[in-house]
Amino acid sequence: MTATETTPSAPAAARTPLMTLAGVSQVFDTKAGPIRAVDHANLSINPGEVLCLVGESGSGKTTAARMAAGLAKPSGGQVAFAGTDIWSMNRRDFSTFRRSVQYVHQDPYASLNPTRTIQQTLTAPLLKHGVVKGARAAAERAAELLTKVDLTPPENYLPKYPHQLSGGQRQRVAVARALTLDPKIIIADESTSMLDVSIRISVLAMLGRLRDELGVGFLFITHDLAIAKYFGWNGKTAVMYLGRIVEFGPTPDIINAPTHPYTRALIDAIPEPDPDLTKTKGTGSLRSLEIPSLAHLPPGCTFHPRCPLFEGGLCDLTVPELVEIRPGQSAACHVVARDGAEPVRPDEPAR
């Protein structure tokens, strides 16, 4: 996985990214004027890798995910799958792309048809796309999929309706449905945020096992860096703020040594049970807790009204570019790019 101005490792560089978002933007026309929900985002995902996209609500994460899934056409830039612009594909190739990229939504109850049994939900795509032939083979495959997502014995779940399952069980069914067409990428959009903490961990563990066993790449959307740390430790993390990527790098570096002040604020928001570690966190309070409106974005760096590193005449005039601060780690901050990032503290919590 790569982002603008970053240098991938040698093994990653030798491979063609499975999916690439190159300078993608999404502008919505509203009564208040044009709203730029995503602004020139550059990301890529390699086979079997995890890219975590994190940020506050309204940062543009879901809009970027919808463009990656082909559910929304970008206003600018290009979404490419296996090196081909998805919006220049013919109908057959676009159908293949849509089968290869599956979406797991935040709310498992809303994403499942309440009038269909679990068996009907899982067998419908299998039969429609000719993955199996015949109802019996489809039912057997549905049972296998439920076993993969730890819903056993599957016979207990196939005849049930979504309302007869718990939230965690419904989300596992949603994941099983995403696996019906043997996808190469799964886009998980806040897929654990509505679950209890204990259930959340078990679902994340299940997703991690599927990633390792099936070699599926993940675009993992979350507002919680603690979740990104747990699921995407061996992958990369991109931090979004008001539609722009403000920091990108390996997840351990983003968690243990953030360079952008917004990323540091997100890290500070993670509850820390150890008071000694809490004292070492952060670089100062935000200047404001209010998030600017997308309809009236501030000039220059859009984070400058809240940024503790703000410098007048610099941050409020020019939009910062995403530049490499440390090897493999980039940030979009005038002050950090000029002065350099702080060294990693020896008492910084690490995995």
Buried (B, 14 or more C-beta within 10 A) or exposed (E): BBBBBBEBEEEBEEEEBBBBBBEBBBBEEEEEEEBBBBBBBBBBBBBBBBBBBBBBEBBBBBBBBBBBBBEBEBBEBBBBBBEBEBEEBEEEBBEEBBBBBBBBBBBBBEBBEEEBBBBBBBBBBBBEEEBBEEEEBBBBBBBEBBEBBBBEEBEEBBEBBBEEBEBBBBBBBBBBBBBBBEBBBBBBBBBBBBBEEEBBBBBBEBBBEBBEEBEBBBBBBBBBBBBBBBBBBEBBBBBBBBBBBBBBBBBBBBBBBBBBBBBBBBBBBBEBEEEEEEEEBBEEEBBEEEBBEBEEBBEBBBBBBBBBBBEEEBBBEEBBBBBBBBEBBBBBBBBBBEEEBEEEEEEEEEE
